[in-house]
Each structure stands twice: as C-alpha cells, then as structure tokens.
Amino acid sequence: MTGSYPNTRLRRTRATGWSRALHRETVLTSADLIWPLFVTSGEGVEEPIATLPGVSRWSVDGIVARAKEAVDLGIPVIALFPNTPRELRSDDGAEAHNPDNLMCRAIRAIKDACGNDIGVLTDVALDPYTSHGQDGLIDDTGYVINDETVAVLVDQAVNQANAGADIIAPSDMMDGRIHAIRMALEMNGHPNVQIMSYAAKYASAFYGPFRDAVGSGGLLKGDKKAYQMDPANADEAMREVALDIAEGADSVMVKPGLAYLDIIYRVKQRFDVPVFAYQVSGEYAMIEAAQAAGIGDRDALVLEKLIAFKRAGCSGILTYHAAHVARLLNG
C-alpha cells in the first residue's frame, strides 16, 4: 500500500456512479449464469414447487420454451434435472439408461429447437431414478457401493451424450467416475462433450427443496455422508479437485456456493481452472423467504450473492434466479 491521507483518498473513486462502474473489479453478466430446470412428464404441464417459490417443474414442451427464453436473455447454458415418475424408479435406477427417458427427450427437444444457440448440461447421478433416493447402487446394508455405481454412471453419461448433451456433470461423488466417463465419451464418439465435475460436493443441509423438486426427498433412506463431503473439511476438497482434473474434468464445481466461498477461492488459486458454484435450492429459498417477510430486497440480495461468487473466482454460477437476474442485468 502506498500513499497517505490526504494525498490518497480512496473515497474519490466511489463518489459517483460512473466512477464506481469504471473502477469495478468484478463484473457479472448474463453469460456467467447457468439456469437449472426441472423436467416432468406429460404435455403442457407446469408444476409449481412449494419449497422453491417461483420455480416449477415443466414438461418437455415447457422446457423447450424456457430454453428459448434463455437464448433471448443471453444465458449460455441450461442444466436439466428430471422428476422421474415413481413407477419408473427402481433399486438399480435402470430408467437412467433408457434412451427415451425424460432427460433424453428434453435434450433432443432443446437441440431440435435451439441447436447450438444454447448449451445443455445434464446431471449424472442415480438419485432421480432410484427407489431409495441414493445417488448410486446400494448393498444389503444400505451402503452406496462405488465401483458398481461408476459402471452404471458411465452408461448414463453416454446415454445423455448420445441424446445431444453438451456438458456431462457427474454429481454423485463416486471415486474414479470422471476418468471412466471421459474414456467412455472418447470411445463412443463424443470427444468434444465436456465434463463439469461436482468435484467438491458437501453433505449439506441446504439441499432439501431440490430433493422435493426431483421427487427423491420422500424416498431417501438414510443420508449421503458416506460419499458427499464433510462440511468441516477443506484440504480434502483440494484432493478431490486435483483427482478430477487429472482424470479429465474440463471444469469443476463447488456445491453449495455461499457457505463455501473459501473453497471456491482456494480451488481457483491453486488450480487456475474454470470453477463453477451452485447456488443451491436452500440458498434460493432463503432469499425468497427474506423477500416475502419484508426483511430483504430480492434484487439486491441476489446480485450481491452472485457478485460474491465471481469475486471468489467463479467462471459461472448455477442459480434458480438466472432468468430474473439476466433481466435485471439486461435492463
């Protein structure tokens, strides 16, 4: 630090709006946003999600309309999550392999309607497909078994890539799945399909509304602490990220977002790779609750949080507020 008062007055550059804009270190644009969307069965269906005010599940035709909206708003990527009907869920999550499942139908419909004007990111994990709500296959004790689950995730990833997915995003936290998926994509003619790894995904209390949205909340038996990370750990996240980069991840994700800004910052500083954050359902719901209770302004809260992600080192953010924020940023 050089200079002293009054030669240096740091408030000089804050005195006017134009000057604050000129000296702003961190900038948020629509291109920094990824819009998570929930797919449900049927046609012409919109199902509001009670625990996510303002968010709905959409049938495939509605998802296509949201994709077109994203293009118009300058949002580059949408992320898809299916709400698989209960009768199609099973212990082994076999519906994940169905080339005509909800996810694959939505991918194809979006690509038919929008082509390469929008990127499609797809979740790879078994919790939307299993009858027990876990992200993988379980043994007789209820423990999620790693290697057998990885084999299933590989098939799921290739199935989505065949349908037209642009980014495969494994959220399961199994060991070794990034390398296995990368090799399978190469061998099946998808060398340009990206992998955005949920590299540091914590066993968080902020996921509840999401589980309602994909229909796994009421089905979940036990918890996910045997594979998602302990919120107390930070050094372990560096090991997880290092492994996923070595195995072929093009970008990495930290989830949740706001409670883990220190992890985002450390990942960016150590690895200098594209880092994304997921502003998860619980974070979204808290902002909406603050707005409803009259104790916070939605627009100000959302923008401040997203700027915090960018300031910590994020290349982009998954947020349910994406369309609303894009409209704010676009005036």
Beta strands, then each sheet from edge to edge (+ up, - down):
strand 1: 33-39
strand 2: 46-48
strand 3: 56-58
strand 4: 77-82
strand 5: 119-124
strand 6: 167-170
strand 7: 194-201
strand 8: 251-255
strand 9: 275-279
strand 10: 316-319
sheet 1: 2+ 3- 1- 4- 5- 6- 7- 8- 9- 10-
end
